Amino acid sequence: MAKPTPIRGLGPDSSLGEAARRSLAGRLADVHTHEARLQQGQDPEAVHDLRVATRRLRAALHVFRPLGRMKTLEREVKCFQDALGQVRDLHVQADWLDTAARRHPQLQPGISALRSTHLSDEEARSQRLSFEAQRWSTCTVPLLHARLKDLKDSHRFISRPIRKQLRQRLRRVDKAMAHHAETHDPATAHTLRKELKKLRYEIELLQPARPMPDTALQVIERLQDRLGSLHDADVRLALLEHDATQGPLPERQAARTLLPLVREERDANATQVEHALRHWRSDALPQTLHDTLT
């Protein structure tokens, strides 16, 4: 995953307006960097890095909501992000099937058929991404630049409203963790993953003025990555369970052979998630973050 460009020139005494201008400009520059790679082709790495960059830009827009007029921009950026996500999801599953075909050459005909089925709407998703990329360039970017020009607020960067927003995000993470602990189902795991991403990207923005413990960010990143692997396995499992009972015989046979491997992979990922969650709780990281944001 590409790292964000560090935001220079900010500190505890920076004004909220200056922090917003510098932070949003930096996150927008990162999007432009990966956007240029996308124009050369929708390869998996370019799509993934651009999607992460748009997530970080949305996080910045959310953090600086107290300055007003950010919600519309968040929705505009999300349209681009969602189109990237649709293509990224296909890349992930295609890569797994390609690896499975190399490991199980006797299943290649069936896996090739599964691949064709799973990627049947690849062209439509690619076209939608091209459309959203164009809309991003011609509509959203000018809106963002216009908003950057009039961002003014003399309050300190780490103002009470900013800290309150981050504490609310931390509470949403705690709530998502509690729900996942009760059910351990794919939906609650996916919700927890999304909330952790937002928390991480929002905390990153505050580092120049209110540094968070490195341990906390490392644990969040590790947990986010493991929840991502779990989500990919959950999606794959649902697809193959359907394939095992539907479609032509070669596809059913391949899916039935691959299902035990996916279930084993899913169980291993779930175990890793639980280990990371125990680490989160045992180190009292939620309380540490809350104290830092108070």
C-alpha positions in Angstrom: 0.0 0.0 0.0 1.4 3.4 -1.0 2.2 5.7 1.9 0.7 9.2 2.1 2.9 12.2 1.4 3.9 13.8 4.8 2.1 17.1 5.5 4.9 19.6 6.2 4.8 22.9 8.0 2.1 22.1 10.6 2.3 22.0 14.4 0.2 22.4 17.6 -0.1 26.1 17.0 -1.1 26.0 13.4 -4.5 27.4 12.6 -7.4 25.2 11.6 -7.7 26.9 8.2 -4.0 26.4 7.4 -4.1 22.8 8.5 -7.1 22.2 6.3 -5.5 23.8 3.3 -2.2 22.0 3.6 -3.7 18.6 4.5 -6.3 18.6 1.7 -3.8 19.9 -0.9 -1.4 17.1 0.1 -4.1 14.4 -0.1 -5.3 15.7 -3.4 -1.7 15.7 -4.7 -1.5 12.0 -3.8 -4.6 11.2 -5.7 -3.2 13.0 -8.8 0.0 11.0 -8.6 -1.9 7.7 -8.7 -4.4 9.0 -11.2 -1.6 9.6 -13.7 -0.7 5.9 -13.3 -4.3 4.8 -13.9 -4.4 6.7 -17.2 -1.7 4.3 -18.4 -3.9 1.3 -17.7 -6.2 -0.1 -15.0 -3.6 -2.4 -13.6 -4.3 -3.8 -10.1 -1.6 -1.9 -8.3 -2.5 1.5 -9.8 -6.2 0.9 -9.0 -5.5 -0.2 -5.4 -3.1 2.8 -4.7 -5.6 5.3 -6.2 -8.4 3.8 -4.2 -6.4 4.2 -0.9 -5.5 7.8 -1.9 -9.2 8.7 -2.4 -10.0 7.1 1.0 -7.4 9.3 2.6 -8.8 12.4 0.8 -12.3 11.6 2.1 -10.9 11.2 5.6 -9.3 14.6 5.4 -12.6 16.1 4.2 -14.4 14.4 7.1 -11.8 15.7 9.7 -12.3 19.3 8.5 -16.1 19.2 8.4 -16.2 21.9 11.1 -15.1 24.4 8.5 -18.3 23.6 6.6 -19.3 22.7 3.0 -17.4 19.4 3.0 -20.2 16.8 2.8 -20.9 17.4 -0.9 -17.2 17.0 -1.7 -17.1 13.8 0.4 -20.0 12.3 -1.7 -18.3 13.4 -4.9 -15.0 11.7 -4.0 -16.9 8.6 -2.8 -18.3 8.1 -6.3 -14.8 7.8 -7.7 -13.7 5.6 -4.8 -16.6 3.2 -5.3 -15.9 2.8 -9.0 -12.3 2.0 -8.1 -13.5 -0.5 -5.5 -15.7 -2.3 -8.0 -12.7 -2.9 -10.3 -10.4 -3.7 -7.4 -12.7 -6.5 -6.1 -12.5 -8.2 -9.5 -8.7 -7.9 -9.5 -8.4 -9.6 -6.1 -10.6 -12.6 -7.0 -9.0 -13.0 -10.4 -5.5 -13.0 -8.8 -6.6 -15.7 -6.4 -8.1 -17.9 -9.1 -4.9 -17.5 -11.2 -2.9 -18.7 -8.3 -5.2 -21.6 -7.7 -4.9 -22.6 -11.4 -1.1 -22.7 -11.1 -1.3 -24.8 -8.0 -3.9 -27.2 -9.3 -3.3 -27.6 -13.0 -5.7 -30.5 -13.2 -8.5 -28.0 -12.4 -7.5 -25.4 -15.0 -10.5 -25.9 -17.4 -12.9 -25.5 -14.5 -11.0 -22.6 -12.9 -10.9 -20.8 -16.3 -14.6 -21.2 -16.6 -15.0 -19.8 -13.0 -12.8 -16.9 -13.9 -14.9 -16.1 -16.9 -18.1 -16.2 -14.9 -16.7 -14.1 -12.0 -15.2 -11.5 -14.3 -18.2 -11.4 -16.7 -18.9 -7.7 -15.8 -15.3 -6.6 -15.9 -15.8 -4.5 -19.0 -18.8 -2.7 -17.5 -17.0 -2.0 -14.3 -14.0 -0.7 -16.2 -16.2 1.6 -18.3 -17.8 3.0 -15.2 -14.4 3.6 -13.7 -13.4 5.5 -16.9 -16.5 7.6 -16.6 -16.0 8.4 -13.0 -12.4 9.2 -13.6 -13.4 11.7 -16.2 -16.1 13.1 -14.0 -13.6 13.4 -11.2 -11.2 15.4 -13.4 -13.7 17.8 -14.9 -16.2 18.3 -12.0 -14.9 17.2 -8.6 -11.3 18.5 -8.8 -12.4 22.1 -9.7 -14.8 22.0 -6.8 -12.0 20.9 -4.5 -9.7 23.7 -5.7 -12.4 26.3 -5.3 -13.0 25.1 -1.7 -9.3 25.2 -0.9 -9.0 28.8 -1.8 -11.5 30.0 0.8 -10.6 27.8 3.8 -10.1 30.2 6.7 -10.4 29.6 10.4 -8.2 31.1 13.1 -8.9 28.4 15.7 -6.1 26.1 16.6 -5.7 23.0 14.4 -6.5 20.5 17.2 -9.6 22.3 18.3 -12.4 20.9 20.4 -14.7 20.0 17.4 -11.8 18.1 15.7 -11.0 16.2 18.9 -14.7 15.4 19.4 -15.0 14.0 15.8 -12.1 11.7 16.4 -13.5 10.5 19.8 -16.8 9.8 18.0 -14.9 7.7 15.4 -13.1 5.8 18.2 -16.5 5.0 19.8 -17.8 3.7 16.4 -14.8 1.4 16.2 -15.4 0.2 19.8 -19.1 -0.5 18.9 -18.1 -2.3 15.7 -15.7 -4.5 17.6 -18.4 -5.3 20.2 -20.8 -6.3 17.4 -18.2 -8.5 15.7 -17.3 -10.2 19.0 -21.0 -11.2 19.3 -21.5 -12.6 15.8 -18.1 -13.1 14.1 -20.0 -12.9 10.8 -18.8 -11.4 7.5 -21.0 -8.3 7.8 -19.7 -7.1 11.2 -16.1 -7.9 10.2 -16.5 -5.8 7.1 -18.1 -2.9 9.1 -15.2 -3.0 11.6 -12.7 -3.0 8.8 -14.2 0.2 7.3 -14.4 2.0 10.7 -10.7 1.1 11.4 -9.7 2.5 8.0 -11.4 5.8 8.7 -9.9 6.0 12.2 -6.4 5.3 10.9 -6.5 7.8 8.0 -8.0 10.5 10.3 -5.4 9.9 13.0 -2.6 10.2 10.4 -3.8 13.8 9.7 -3.4 14.8 13.3 0.2 13.5 13.7 1.9 16.8 13.1 0.0 18.5 15.9 -1.1 15.7 18.2 1.2 12.6 17.7 -0.4 9.3 18.4 1.6 6.4 19.8 3.3 4.5 16.9 2.2 1.2 18.5 -1.5 2.2 18.1 -1.1 3.0 14.4 0.8 -0.2 13.8 -1.8 -2.3 15.5 -4.6 -0.5 13.6 -2.8 -1.1 10.3 -2.2 -4.8 11.1 -5.8 -5.4 12.2 -7.0 -3.5 9.1 -4.9 -5.7 6.8 -6.0 -8.9 8.5 -9.7 -7.9 8.3 -9.1 -7.2 4.6 -7.8 -10.7 4.0 -10.7 -12.1 5.9 -13.2 -10.0 3.8 -11.6 -11.3 0.6 -11.9 -14.9 1.8 -15.6 -14.3 2.8 -16.4 -13.0 -0.6 -14.6 -15.8 -2.3 -16.3 -18.4 -0.1 -19.8 -17.1 -1.0 -19.0 -17.1 -4.7 -17.6 -20.7 -4.6 -20.5 -22.0 -2.5 -22.8 -20.7 -5.2 -20.6 -22.1 -8.0 -20.5 -25.6 -6.3 -24.3 -26.0 -6.9 -24.8 -24.0 -10.1 -23.5 -23.9 -13.6 -21.7 -26.4 -15.9 -20.1 -29.5 -14.4 -16.4 -28.4 -14.8 -17.2 -25.2 -12.8 -19.0 -27.2 -10.1 -16.2 -29.7 -9.8 -13.6 -27.0 -9.5 -15.6 -25.0 -7.0 -16.1 -28.2 -4.8 -12.4 -28.9 -4.9 -11.4 -25.3 -4.0 -14.0 -24.8 -1.3 -12.1 -26.7 1.5 -9.0 -24.6 0.7 -11.0 -21.4 0.9 -12.6 -22.5 4.2 -9.2 -23.3 5.6 -7.9 -19.9 4.4 -10.9 -18.1 5.9 -10.4 -19.9 9.3 -6.8 -18.9 9.4 -7.6 -15.3 8.6 -10.3 -15.3 11.3 -7.8 -16.6 13.9 -5.3 -13.8 12.9 -8.0 -11.2 13.3 -8.8 -12.5 16.8 -5.1 -12.4 17.8 -4.9 -8.8 16.6 -8.1 -7.9 18.5 -6.6 -9.3 21.7 -3.5 -7.2 21.1 -5.7 -4.2 20.7 -7.5 -4.9 24.0 -4.6 -6.1 26.1 -2.5 -2.9 25.3 -5.4 -0.7 26.3 -5.0 1.2 23.0 -8.6 2.6 22.9 -8.0 4.3 26.3 -4.6 5.6 25.1 -6.1 7.1 22.0 -9.0 8.5 23.9 -6.7 10.2 26.4 -4.6 11.7 23.6 -7.7 13.1 22.0 -9.2 14.6 25.2 
